[in-house]
Amino acid sequence: MTSEQTIQPSTPWVELRRVSGLSQREVERRLGWKTGHLSWIERGIRPSPEQDQQLRRFYAELLAEGGL
C-alpha cells in the first residue's frame, strides 16, 4: 500500500464510531443492544429502521455535545 492509498471504512457508521473514540461494545451498551449487532451493521448489513434511527440520534447527540 502506498502512502496515497487509504483504507476506507465499510460503512459511514464505522467512521462515526472511530471519530467518537468509542468501541463497538460501548456504543452497543449505550444503545442497549446485544453484543455483535453494531459489528454486523458496520460490515454492511442494513440496520432495521429502528436501529438506523437509534444510531442517527446517538451520533447526532454526540455531535451536539461536542463528542465528535
PQR file of N, CA, C, O and H, with PARSE charges and radii, in Angstrom:
ATOM      1  N   MET A   1       0.853  -1.171   0.000 -0.4000 1.5000
ATOM      2  CA  MET A   1       0.000   0.000   0.000 -0.0000 2.0000
ATOM      3  C   MET A   1       0.897   1.232   0.000  0.5500 1.7000
ATOM      4  O   MET A   1       1.824   1.340   0.803 -0.5500 1.4000
ATOM      5  N   THR A   2       0.613   2.146  -0.900 -0.4000 1.5000
ATOM      6  CA  THR A   2       1.393   3.372  -0.962 -0.0000 2.0000
ATOM      7  C   THR A   2       0.829   4.385   0.030  0.5500 1.7000
ATOM      8  O   THR A   2      -0.253   4.193   0.586 -0.5500 1.4000
ATOM      9  H   THR A   2      -0.140   2.058  -1.553  0.4000 1.0000
ATOM     10  N   SER A   3       1.581   5.470   0.241 -0.4000 1.5000
ATOM     11  CA  SER A   3       1.119   6.494   1.172 -0.0000 2.0000
ATOM     12  C   SER A   3      -0.114   7.224   0.646  0.5500 1.7000
ATOM     13  O   SER A   3      -0.825   7.869   1.417 -0.5500 1.4000
ATOM     14  H   SER A   3       2.460   5.626  -0.211  0.4000 1.0000
ATOM     15  N   GLU A   4      -0.371   7.130  -0.648 -0.4000 1.5000
ATOM     16  CA  GLU A   4      -1.543   7.786  -1.235 -0.0000 2.0000
ATOM     17  C   GLU A   4      -2.813   6.964  -1.064  0.5500 1.7000
ATOM     18  O   GLU A   4      -3.914   7.503  -1.171 -0.5500 1.4000
ATOM     19  H   GLU A   4       0.206   6.606  -1.274  0.4000 1.0000
ATOM     20  N   GLN A   5      -2.675   5.668  -0.802 -0.4000 1.5000
ATOM     21  CA  GLN A   5      -3.832   4.804  -0.636 -0.0000 2.0000
ATOM     22  C   GLN A   5      -4.286   4.837   0.822  0.5500 1.7000
ATOM     23  O   GLN A   5      -3.467   4.868   1.741 -0.5500 1.4000
ATOM     24  H   GLN A   5      -1.780   5.231  -0.715  0.4000 1.0000
ATOM     25  N   THR A   6      -5.575   4.831   1.012 -0.4000 1.5000
ATOM     26  CA  THR A   6      -6.118   4.765   2.360 -0.0000 2.0000
ATOM     27  C   THR A   6      -7.162   3.677   2.420  0.5500 1.7000
ATOM     28  O   THR A   6      -7.800   3.355   1.418 -0.5500 1.4000
ATOM     29  H   THR A   6      -6.240   4.807   0.266  0.4000 1.0000
ATOM     30  N   ILE A   7      -7.333   3.120   3.586 -0.4000 1.5000
ATOM     31  CA  ILE A   7      -8.357   2.111   3.782 -0.0000 2.0000
ATOM     32  C   ILE A   7      -9.654   2.829   4.102  0.5500 1.7000
ATOM     33  O   ILE A   7      -9.707   3.646   5.021 -0.5500 1.4000
ATOM     34  H   ILE A   7      -6.815   3.381   4.400  0.4000 1.0000
ATOM     35  N   GLN A   8     -10.690   2.529   3.352 -0.4000 1.5000
ATOM     36  CA  GLN A   8     -11.986   3.153   3.555 -0.0000 2.0000
ATOM     37  C   GLN A   8     -12.831   2.275   4.471  0.5500 1.7000
ATOM     38  O   GLN A   8     -12.824   1.052   4.331 -0.5500 1.4000
ATOM     39  H   GLN A   8     -10.646   1.865   2.605  0.4000 1.0000
ATOM     40  N   PRO A   9     -13.558   2.882   5.403 -0.5600 1.5000
ATOM     41  CA  PRO A   9     -14.450   2.078   6.235  0.2800 2.0000
ATOM     42  C   PRO A   9     -15.557   1.482   5.381  0.5500 1.7000
ATOM     43  O   PRO A   9     -15.905   2.023   4.331 -0.5500 1.4000
ATOM     44  N   SER A  10     -16.108   0.363   5.841 -0.4000 1.5000
ATOM     45  CA  SER A  10     -17.125  -0.307   5.047 -0.0000 2.0000
ATOM     46  C   SER A  10     -18.449   0.446   5.047  0.5500 1.7000
ATOM     47  O   SER A  10     -19.216   0.329   4.092 -0.5500 1.4000
ATOM     48  H   SER A  10     -15.825  -0.076   6.694  0.4000 1.0000
ATOM     49  N   THR A  11     -18.730   1.200   6.075 -0.4000 1.5000
ATOM     50  CA  THR A  11     -19.964   1.986   6.149 -0.0000 2.0000
ATOM     51  C   THR A  11     -19.667   3.298   6.870  0.5500 1.7000
ATOM     52  O   THR A  11     -18.653   3.406   7.560 -0.5500 1.4000
ATOM     53  H   THR A  11     -18.107   1.295   6.851  0.4000 1.0000
ATOM     54  N   PRO A  12     -20.534   4.295   6.719 -0.5600 1.5000
ATOM     55  CA  PRO A  12     -20.330   5.557   7.454  0.2800 2.0000
ATOM     56  C   PRO A  12     -20.382   5.355   8.968  0.5500 1.7000
ATOM     57  O   PRO A  12     -19.787   6.129   9.719 -0.5500 1.4000
ATOM     58  N   TRP A  13     -21.094   4.313   9.418 -0.4000 1.5000
ATOM     59  CA  TRP A  13     -21.184   4.066  10.866 -0.0000 2.0000
ATOM     60  C   TRP A  13     -19.817   3.769  11.464  0.5500 1.7000
ATOM     61  O   TRP A  13     -19.550   4.143  12.606 -0.5500 1.4000
ATOM     62  H   TRP A  13     -21.577   3.685   8.809  0.4000 1.0000
ATOM     63  N   VAL A  14     -18.951   3.105  10.712 -0.4000 1.5000
ATOM     64  CA  VAL A  14     -17.601   2.801  11.197 -0.0000 2.0000
ATOM     65  C   VAL A  14     -16.844   4.102  11.457  0.5500 1.7000
ATOM     66  O   VAL A  14     -16.242   4.286  12.514 -0.5500 1.4000
ATOM     67  H   VAL A  14     -19.168   2.801   9.785  0.4000 1.0000
ATOM     68  N   GLU A  15     -16.887   4.991  10.480 -0.4000 1.5000
ATOM     69  CA  GLU A  15     -16.147   6.248  10.610 -0.0000 2.0000
ATOM     70  C   GLU A  15     -16.689   7.089  11.760  0.5500 1.7000
ATOM     71  O   GLU A  15     -15.911   7.670  12.516 -0.5500 1.4000
ATOM     72  H   GLU A  15     -17.377   4.842   9.621  0.4000 1.0000
ATOM     73  N   LEU A  16     -18.003   7.165  11.902 -0.4000 1.5000
ATOM     74  CA  LEU A  16     -18.585   7.923  13.008 -0.0000 2.0000
ATOM     75  C   LEU A  16     -18.127   7.367  14.353  0.5500 1.7000
ATOM     76  O   LEU A  16     -17.780   8.128  15.256 -0.5500 1.4000
ATOM     77  H   LEU A  16     -18.635   6.693  11.287  0.4000 1.0000
ATOM     78  N   ARG A  17     -18.125   6.052  14.486 -0.4000 1.5000
ATOM     79  CA  ARG A  17     -17.702   5.444  15.750 -0.0000 2.0000
ATOM     80  C   ARG A  17     -16.217   5.701  16.004  0.5500 1.7000
ATOM     81  O   ARG A  17     -15.822   6.018  17.126 -0.5500 1.4000
ATOM     82  H   ARG A  17     -18.407   5.434  13.752  0.4000 1.0000
ATOM     83  N   ARG A  18     -15.410   5.567  14.977 -0.4000 1.5000
ATOM     84  CA  ARG A  18     -13.964   5.799  15.152 -0.0000 2.0000
ATOM     85  C   ARG A  18     -13.682   7.239  15.562  0.5500 1.7000
ATOM     86  O   ARG A  18     -12.851   7.483  16.437 -0.5500 1.4000
ATOM     87  H   ARG A  18     -15.731   5.309  14.065  0.4000 1.0000
ATOM     88  N   VAL A  19     -14.364   8.188  14.940 -0.4000 1.5000
ATOM     89  CA  VAL A  19     -14.175   9.597  15.278 -0.0000 2.0000
ATOM     90  C   VAL A  19     -14.616   9.863  16.715  0.5500 1.7000
ATOM     91  O   VAL A  19     -14.028  10.694  17.408 -0.5500 1.4000
ATOM     92  H   VAL A  19     -15.039   7.990  14.229  0.4000 1.0000
ATOM     93  N   SER A  20     -15.648   9.155  17.156 -0.4000 1.5000
ATOM     94  CA  SER A  20     -16.139   9.352  18.524 -0.0000 2.0000
ATOM     95  C   SER A  20     -15.169   8.799  19.557  0.5500 1.7000
ATOM     96  O   SER A  20     -15.196   9.201  20.720 -0.5500 1.4000
ATOM     97  H   SER A  20     -16.125   8.480  16.593  0.4000 1.0000
ATOM     98  N   GLY A  21     -14.303   7.865  19.127 -0.4000 1.5000
ATOM     99  CA  GLY A  21     -13.357   7.246  20.055 -0.0000 2.0000
ATOM    100  C   GLY A  21     -13.966   6.132  20.886  0.5500 1.7000
ATOM    101  O   GLY A  21     -13.334   5.641  21.821 -0.5500 1.4000
ATOM    102  H   GLY A  21     -14.281   7.538  18.183  0.4000 1.0000
ATOM    103  N   LEU A  22     -15.178   5.729  20.560 -0.4000 1.5000
ATOM    104  CA  LEU A  22     -15.854   4.682  21.321 -0.0000 2.0000
ATOM    105  C   LEU A  22     -15.649   3.321  20.677  0.5500 1.7000
ATOM    106  O   LEU A  22     -15.481   3.209  19.462 -0.5500 1.4000
ATOM    107  H   LEU A  22     -15.691   6.127  19.800  0.4000 1.0000
ATOM    108  N   SER A  23     -15.665   2.293  21.508 -0.4000 1.5000
ATOM    109  CA  SER A  23     -15.585   0.924  20.996 -0.0000 2.0000
ATOM    110  C   SER A  23     -16.975   0.492  20.532  0.5500 1.7000
ATOM    111  O   SER A  23     -17.982   1.108  20.879 -0.5500 1.4000
ATOM    112  H   SER A  23     -15.802   2.384  22.495  0.4000 1.0000
ATOM    113  N   GLN A  24     -17.004  -0.569  19.747 -0.4000 1.5000
ATOM    114  CA  GLN A  24     -18.293  -1.118  19.338 -0.0000 2.0000
ATOM    115  C   GLN A  24     -19.108  -1.484  20.569  0.5500 1.7000
ATOM    116  O   GLN A  24     -20.300  -1.185  20.644 -0.5500 1.4000
ATOM    117  H   GLN A  24     -16.186  -1.070  19.465  0.4000 1.0000
ATOM    118  N   ARG A  25     -18.474  -2.121  21.517 -0.4000 1.5000
ATOM    119  CA  ARG A  25     -19.180  -2.558  22.722 -0.0000 2.0000
ATOM    120  C   ARG A  25     -19.762  -1.375  23.488  0.5500 1.7000
ATOM    121  O   ARG A  25     -20.880  -1.461  23.996 -0.5500 1.4000
ATOM    122  H   ARG A  25     -17.506  -2.364  21.456  0.4000 1.0000
ATOM    123  N   GLU A  26     -19.024  -0.275  23.577 -0.4000 1.5000
ATOM    124  CA  GLU A  26     -19.511   0.899  24.306 -0.0000 2.0000
ATOM    125  C   GLU A  26     -20.729   1.504  23.615  0.5500 1.7000
ATOM    126  O   GLU A  26     -21.686   1.900  24.281 -0.5500 1.4000
ATOM    127  H   GLU A  26     -18.116  -0.204  23.164  0.4000 1.0000
ATOM    128  N   VAL A  27     -20.700   1.577  22.290 -0.4000 1.5000
ATOM    129  CA  VAL A  27     -21.859   2.095  21.557 -0.0000 2.0000
ATOM    130  C   VAL A  27     -23.053   1.178  21.794  0.5500 1.7000
ATOM    131  O   VAL A  27     -24.159   1.646  22.064 -0.5500 1.4000
ATOM    132  H   VAL A  27     -19.923   1.255  21.749  0.4000 1.0000
ATOM    133  N   GLU A  28     -22.827  -0.126  21.694 -0.4000 1.5000
ATOM    134  CA  GLU A  28     -23.918  -1.079  21.927 -0.0000 2.0000
ATOM    135  C   GLU A  28     -24.459  -0.958  23.349  0.5500 1.7000
ATOM    136  O   GLU A  28     -25.672  -1.005  23.556 -0.5500 1.4000
ATOM    137  H   GLU A  28     -21.929  -0.506  21.475  0.4000 1.0000
ATOM    138  N   ARG A  29     -23.584  -0.804  24.312 -0.4000 1.5000
ATOM    139  CA  ARG A  29     -24.015  -0.668  25.697 -0.0000 2.0000
ATOM    140  C   ARG A  29     -24.896   0.561  25.874  0.5500 1.7000
ATOM    141  O   ARG A  29     -25.956   0.497  26.496 -0.5500 1.4000
ATOM    142  H   ARG A  29     -22.599  -0.766  24.144  0.4000 1.0000
ATOM    143  N   ARG A  30     -24.443   1.679  25.319 -0.4000 1.5000
ATOM    144  CA  ARG A  30     -25.200   2.926  25.445 -0.0000 2.0000
ATOM    145  C   ARG A  30     -26.552   2.863  24.744  0.5500 1.7000
ATOM    146  O   ARG A  30     -27.505   3.523  25.157 -0.5500 1.4000
ATOM    147  H   ARG A  30     -23.582   1.731  24.813  0.4000 1.0000
ATOM    148  N   LEU A  31     -26.629   2.067  23.682 -0.4000 1.5000
ATOM    149  CA  LEU A  31     -27.890   1.928  22.948 -0.0000 2.0000
ATOM    150  C   LEU A  31     -28.767   0.806  23.504  0.5500 1.7000
ATOM    151  O   LEU A  31     -29.931   0.677  23.124 -0.5500 1.4000
ATOM    152  H   LEU A  31     -25.855   1.531  23.346  0.4000 1.0000
ATOM    153  N   GLY A  32     -28.205  -0.006  24.404 -0.4000 1.5000
ATOM    154  CA  GLY A  32     -28.959  -1.122  24.961 -0.0000 2.0000
ATOM    155  C   GLY A  32     -29.057  -2.308  24.014  0.5500 1.7000
ATOM    156  O   GLY A  32     -30.005  -3.091  24.089 -0.5500 1.4000
ATOM    157  H   GLY A  32     -27.260   0.099  24.712  0.4000 1.0000
ATOM    158  N   TRP A  33     -28.076  -2.442  23.120 -0.4000 1.5000
ATOM    159  CA  TRP A  33     -28.071  -3.520  22.137 -0.0000 2.0000
ATOM    160  C   TRP A  33     -27.255  -4.701  22.635  0.5500 1.7000
ATOM    161  O   TRP A  33     -26.384  -4.554  23.493 -0.5500 1.4000
ATOM    162  H   TRP A  33     -27.307  -1.806  23.059  0.4000 1.0000
ATOM    163  N   LYS A  34     -27.550  -5.876  22.084 -0.4000 1.5000
ATOM    164  CA  LYS A  34     -26.753  -7.062  22.358 -0.0000 2.0000
ATOM    165  C   LYS A  34     -25.413  -6.947  21.643  0.5500 1.7000
ATOM    166  O   LYS A  34     -25.302  -6.293  20.606 -0.5500 1.4000
ATOM    167  H   LYS A  34     -28.258  -5.995  21.388  0.4000 1.0000
ATOM    168  N   THR A  35     -24.407  -7.586  22.206 -0.4000 1.5000
ATOM    169  CA  THR A  35     -23.071  -7.583  21.617 -0.0000 2.0000
ATOM    170  C   THR A  35     -23.114  -8.186  20.214  0.5500 1.7000
ATOM    171  O   THR A  35     -23.735  -9.226  19.992 -0.5500 1.4000
ATOM    172  H   THR A  35     -24.497  -8.118  23.048  0.4000 1.0000
ATOM    173  N   GLY A  36     -22.451  -7.523  19.276 -0.4000 1.5000
ATOM    174  CA  GLY A  36     -22.318  -8.031  17.915 -0.0000 2.0000
ATOM    175  C   GLY A  36     -23.191  -7.334  16.888  0.5500 1.7000
ATOM    176  O   GLY A  36     -22.897  -7.376  15.693 -0.5500 1.4000
ATOM    177  H   GLY A  36     -21.947  -6.679  19.456  0.4000 1.0000
ATOM    178  N   HIS A  37     -24.264  -6.693  17.340 -0.4000 1.5000
ATOM    179  CA  HIS A  37     -25.175  -6.061  16.376 -0.0000 2.0000
ATOM    180  C   HIS A  37     -24.501  -4.925  15.610  0.5500 1.7000
ATOM    181  O   HIS A  37     -24.672  -4.810  14.397 -0.5500 1.4000
ATOM    182  H   HIS A  37     -24.503  -6.659  18.310  0.4000 1.0000
ATOM    183  N   LEU A  38     -23.745  -4.096  16.300 -0.4000 1.5000
ATOM    184  CA  LEU A  38     -23.082  -2.985  15.618 -0.0000 2.0000
ATOM    185  C   LEU A  38     -22.030  -3.499  14.640  0.5500 1.7000
ATOM    186  O   LEU A  38     -21.852  -2.932  13.563 -0.5500 1.4000
ATOM    187  H   LEU A  38     -23.606  -4.189  17.286  0.4000 1.0000
ATOM    188  N   SER A  39     -21.346  -4.551  15.006 -0.4000 1.5000
ATOM    189  CA  SER A  39     -20.355  -5.144  14.110 -0.0000 2.0000
ATOM    190  C   SER A  39     -20.999  -5.552  12.788  0.5500 1.7000
ATOM    191  O   SER A  39     -20.433  -5.314  11.722 -0.5500 1.4000
ATOM    192  H   SER A  39     -21.491  -5.012  15.882  0.4000 1.0000
ATOM    193  N   TRP A  40     -22.158  -6.156  12.851 -0.4000 1.5000
ATOM    194  CA  TRP A  40     -22.861  -6.566  11.623 -0.0000 2.0000
ATOM    195  C   TRP A  40     -23.195  -5.353  10.777  0.5500 1.7000
ATOM    196  O   TRP A  40     -22.986  -5.350   9.563 -0.5500 1.4000
ATOM    197  H   TRP A  40     -22.619  -6.350  13.717  0.4000 1.0000
ATOM    198  N   ILE A  41     -23.714  -4.325  11.425 -0.4000 1.5000
ATOM    199  CA  ILE A  41     -24.101  -3.111  10.700 -0.0000 2.0000
ATOM    200  C   ILE A  41     -22.878  -2.448  10.079  0.5500 1.7000
ATOM    201  O   ILE A  41     -22.921  -1.999   8.934 -0.5500 1.4000
ATOM    202  H   ILE A  41     -23.884  -4.328  12.411  0.4000 1.0000
ATOM    203  N   GLU A  42     -21.784  -2.387  10.843 -0.4000 1.5000
ATOM    204  CA  GLU A  42     -20.567  -1.765  10.322 -0.0000 2.0000
ATOM    205  C   GLU A  42     -19.965  -2.554   9.173  0.5500 1.7000
ATOM    206  O   GLU A  42     -19.222  -1.989   8.370 -0.5500 1.4000
ATOM    207  H   GLU A  42     -21.749  -2.752  11.774  0.4000 1.0000
ATOM    208  N   ARG A  43     -20.260  -3.830   9.072 -0.4000 1.5000
ATOM    209  CA  ARG A  43     -19.755  -4.647   7.964 -0.0000 2.0000
ATOM    210  C   ARG A  43     -20.685  -4.641   6.765  0.5500 1.7000
ATOM    211  O   ARG A  43     -20.420  -5.307   5.764 -0.5500 1.4000
ATOM    212  H   ARG A  43     -20.864  -4.288   9.724  0.4000 1.0000
ATOM    213  N   GLY A  44     -21.800  -3.874   6.866 -0.4000 1.5000
ATOM    214  CA  GLY A  44     -22.637  -3.705   5.692 -0.0000 2.0000
ATOM    215  C   GLY A  44     -24.024  -4.292   5.756  0.5500 1.7000
ATOM    216  O   GLY A  44     -24.801  -4.118   4.817 -0.5500 1.4000
ATOM    217  H   GLY A  44     -22.016  -3.333   7.679  0.4000 1.0000
ATOM    218  N   ILE A  45     -24.368  -4.989   6.838 -0.4000 1.5000
ATOM    219  CA  ILE A  45     -25.734  -5.482   6.958 -0.0000 2.0000
ATOM    220  C   ILE A  45     -26.622  -4.297   7.301  0.5500 1.7000
ATOM    221  O   ILE A  45     -26.348  -3.566   8.253 -0.5500 1.4000
ATOM    222  H   ILE A  45     -23.736  -5.131   7.600  0.4000 1.0000
ATOM    223  N   ARG A  46     -27.666  -4.107   6.542 -0.4000 1.5000
ATOM    224  CA  ARG A  46     -28.547  -2.944   6.719 -0.0000 2.0000
ATOM    225  C   ARG A  46     -29.236  -3.011   8.079  0.5500 1.7000
ATOM    226  O   ARG A  46     -29.823  -4.033   8.435 -0.5500 1.4000
ATOM    227  H   ARG A  46     -27.889  -4.701   5.768  0.4000 1.0000
ATOM    228  N   PRO A  47     -29.161  -1.909   8.839 -0.5600 1.5000
ATOM    229  CA  PRO A  47     -29.862  -1.886  10.128  0.2800 2.0000
ATOM    230  C   PRO A  47     -31.371  -1.815   9.915  0.5500 1.7000
ATOM    231  O   PRO A  47     -31.850  -1.360   8.877 -0.5500 1.4000
ATOM    232  N   SER A  48     -32.100  -2.274  10.916 -0.4000 1.5000
ATOM    233  CA  SER A  48     -33.555  -2.122  10.857 -0.0000 2.0000
ATOM    234  C   SER A  48     -33.862  -0.627  10.914  0.5500 1.7000
ATOM    235  O   SER A  48     -33.006   0.159  11.319 -0.5500 1.4000
ATOM    236  H   SER A  48     -31.711  -2.644  11.760  0.4000 1.0000
ATOM    237  N   PRO A  49     -35.060  -0.223  10.518 -0.5600 1.5000
ATOM    238  CA  PRO A  49     -35.397   1.205  10.617  0.2800 2.0000
ATOM    239  C   PRO A  49     -35.221   1.745  12.043  0.5500 1.7000
ATOM    240  O   PRO A  49     -34.776   2.878  12.228 -0.5500 1.4000
ATOM    241  N   GLU A  50     -35.568   0.942  13.038 -0.4000 1.5000
ATOM    242  CA  GLU A  50     -35.402   1.371  14.429 -0.0000 2.0000
ATOM    243  C   GLU A  50     -33.925   1.540  14.791  0.5500 1.7000
ATOM    244  O   GLU A  50     -33.545   2.526  15.421 -0.5500 1.4000
ATOM    245  H   GLU A  50     -35.930   0.022  12.888  0.4000 1.0000
ATOM    246  N   GLN A  51     -33.094   0.573  14.390 -0.4000 1.5000
ATOM    247  CA  GLN A  51     -31.656   0.669  14.666 -0.0000 2.0000
ATOM    248  C   GLN A  51     -31.054   1.874  13.959  0.5500 1.7000
ATOM    249  O   GLN A  51     -30.229   2.588  14.530 -0.5500 1.4000
ATOM    250  H   GLN A  51     -33.402  -0.229  13.878  0.4000 1.0000
ATOM    251  N   ASP A  52     -31.465   2.099  12.722 -0.4000 1.5000
ATOM    252  CA  ASP A  52     -30.967   3.238  11.964 -0.0000 2.0000
ATOM    253  C   ASP A  52     -31.301   4.542  12.694  0.5500 1.7000
ATOM    254  O   ASP A  52     -30.453   5.423  12.833 -0.5500 1.4000
ATOM    255  H   ASP A  52     -32.135   1.520  12.258  0.4000 1.0000
ATOM    256  N   GLN A  53     -32.525   4.649  13.149 -0.4000 1.5000
ATOM    257  CA  GLN A  53     -32.957   5.851  13.869 -0.0000 2.0000
ATOM    258  C   GLN A  53     -32.170   6.016  15.174  0.5500 1.7000
ATOM    259  O   GLN A  53     -31.766   7.126  15.522 -0.5500 1.4000
ATOM    260  H   GLN A  53     -33.214   3.934  13.036  0.4000 1.0000
ATOM    261  N   GLN A  54     -31.955   4.908  15.894 -0.4000 1.5000
ATOM    262  CA  GLN A  54     -31.195   4.970  17.146 -0.0000 2.0000
ATOM    263  C   GLN A  54     -29.766   5.433  16.897  0.5500 1.7000
ATOM    264  O   GLN A  54     -29.241   6.266  17.636 -0.5500 1.4000
ATOM    265  H   GLN A  54     -32.283   4.007  15.611  0.4000 1.0000
ATOM    266  N   LEU A  55     -29.137   4.891  15.854 -0.4000 1.5000
ATOM    267  CA  LEU A  55     -27.761   5.288  15.541 -0.0000 2.0000
ATOM    268  C   LEU A  55     -27.690   6.762  15.146  0.5500 1.7000
ATOM    269  O   LEU A  55     -26.802   7.487  15.594 -0.5500 1.4000
ATOM    270  H   LEU A  55     -29.564   4.214  15.254  0.4000 1.0000
ATOM    271  N   ARG A  56     -28.611   7.192  14.322 -0.4000 1.5000
ATOM    272  CA  ARG A  56     -28.617   8.598  13.899 -0.0000 2.0000
ATOM    273  C   ARG A  56     -28.780   9.525  15.096  0.5500 1.7000
ATOM    274  O   ARG A  56     -28.074  10.526  15.216 -0.5500 1.4000
ATOM    275  H   ARG A  56     -29.333   6.603  13.958  0.4000 1.0000
ATOM    276  N   ARG A  57     -29.705   9.192  15.972 -0.4000 1.5000
ATOM    277  CA  ARG A  57     -29.948  10.014  17.157 -0.0000 2.0000
ATOM    278  C   ARG A  57     -28.723  10.006  18.083  0.5500 1.7000
ATOM    279  O   ARG A  57     -28.326  11.046  18.608 -0.5500 1.4000
ATOM    280  H   ARG A  57     -30.279   8.379  15.875  0.4000 1.0000
ATOM    281  N   PHE A  58     -28.135   8.828  18.276 -0.4000 1.5000
ATOM    282  CA  PHE A  58     -26.973   8.682  19.147 -0.0000 2.0000
ATOM    283  C   PHE A  58     -25.816   9.560  18.674  0.5500 1.7000
ATOM    284  O   PHE A  58     -25.248  10.321  19.457 -0.5500 1.4000
ATOM    285  H   PHE A  58     -28.457   7.982  17.850  0.4000 1.0000
ATOM    286  N   TYR A  59     -25.469   9.451  17.385 -0.4000 1.5000
ATOM    287  CA  TYR A  59     -24.338  10.234  16.876 -0.0000 2.0000
ATOM    288  C   TYR A  59     -24.671  11.716  16.766  0.5500 1.7000
ATOM    289  O   TYR A  59     -23.782  12.553  16.921 -0.5500 1.4000
ATOM    290  H   TYR A  59     -25.931   8.833  16.749  0.4000 1.0000
ATOM    291  N   ALA A  60     -25.928  12.063  16.503 -0.4000 1.5000
ATOM    292  CA  ALA A  60     -26.328  13.480  16.481 -0.0000 2.0000
ATOM    293  C   ALA A  60     -26.171  14.093  17.871  0.5500 1.7000
ATOM    294  O   ALA A  60     -25.722  15.232  18.004 -0.5500 1.4000
ATOM    295  H   ALA A  60     -26.650  11.383  16.378  0.4000 1.0000
ATOM    296  N   GLU A  61     -26.542  13.336  18.907 -0.4000 1.5000
ATOM    297  CA  GLU A  61     -26.389  13.829  20.275 -0.0000 2.0000
ATOM    298  C   GLU A  61     -24.917  13.989  20.645  0.5500 1.7000
ATOM    299  O   GLU A  61     -24.538  14.960  21.299 -0.5500 1.4000
ATOM    300  H   GLU A  61     -26.907  12.411  18.799  0.4000 1.0000
ATOM    301  N   LEU A  62     -24.086  13.030  20.222 -0.4000 1.5000
ATOM    302  CA  LEU A  62     -22.640  13.160  20.474 -0.0000 2.0000
ATOM    303  C   LEU A  62     -22.085  14.402  19.792  0.5500 1.7000
ATOM    304  O   LEU A  62     -21.280  15.131  20.371 -0.5500 1.4000
ATOM    305  H   LEU A  62     -24.393  12.241  19.691  0.4000 1.0000
ATOM    306  N   LEU A  63     -22.517  14.636  18.569 -0.4000 1.5000
ATOM    307  CA  LEU A  63     -22.069  15.799  17.824 -0.0000 2.0000
ATOM    308  C   LEU A  63     -22.508  17.080  18.531  0.5500 1.7000
ATOM    309  O   LEU A  63     -21.719  18.016  18.661 -0.5500 1.4000
ATOM    310  H   LEU A  63     -23.171  14.043  18.099  0.4000 1.0000
ATOM    311  N   ALA A  64     -23.749  17.129  18.984 -0.4000 1.5000
ATOM    312  CA  ALA A  64     -24.272  18.315  19.667 -0.0000 2.0000
ATOM    313  C   ALA A  64     -23.532  18.577  20.978  0.5500 1.7000
ATOM    314  O   ALA A  64     -23.366  19.727  21.384 -0.5500 1.4000
ATOM    315  H   ALA A  64     -24.390  16.369  18.878  0.4000 1.0000
ATOM    316  N   GLU A  65     -23.088  17.499  21.638 -0.4000 1.5000
ATOM    317  CA  GLU A  65     -22.353  17.631  22.900 -0.0000 2.0000
ATOM    318  C   GLU A  65     -20.871  17.913  22.685  0.5500 1.7000
ATOM    319  O   GLU A  65     -20.131  18.135  23.643 -0.5500 1.4000
ATOM    320  H   GLU A  65     -23.223  16.565  21.308  0.4000 1.0000
ATOM    321  N   GLY A  66     -20.445  17.905  21.441 -0.4000 1.5000
ATOM    322  CA  GLY A  66     -19.037  18.123  21.142 -0.0000 2.0000
ATOM    323  C   GLY A  66     -18.199  16.862  21.232  0.5500 1.7000
ATOM    324  O   GLY A  66     -16.972  16.933  21.305 -0.5500 1.4000
ATOM    325  H   GLY A  66     -21.046  17.725  20.663  0.4000 1.0000
ATOM    326  N   GLY A  67     -18.864  15.687  21.228 -0.4000 1.5000
ATOM    327  CA  GLY A  67     -18.161  14.418  21.328 -0.0000 2.0000
ATOM    328  C   GLY A  67     -17.673  13.873  20.014  0.5500 1.7000
ATOM    329  O   GLY A  67     -17.089  12.790  19.976 -0.5500 1.4000
ATOM    330  H   GLY A  67     -19.861  15.630  21.168  0.4000 1.0000
ATOM    331  N   LEU A  68     -17.898  14.599  18.923 -0.4000 1.5000
ATOM    332  CA  LEU A  68     -17.404  14.152  17.605 -0.0000 2.0000
ATOM    333  C   LEU A  68     -16.579  15.264  17.005  0.5500 1.7000
ATOM    334  O   LEU A  68     -16.060  15.119  15.899 -0.5500 1.4000
ATOM    335  H   LEU A  68     -18.373  15.479  18.955  0.4000 1.0000
TER
END
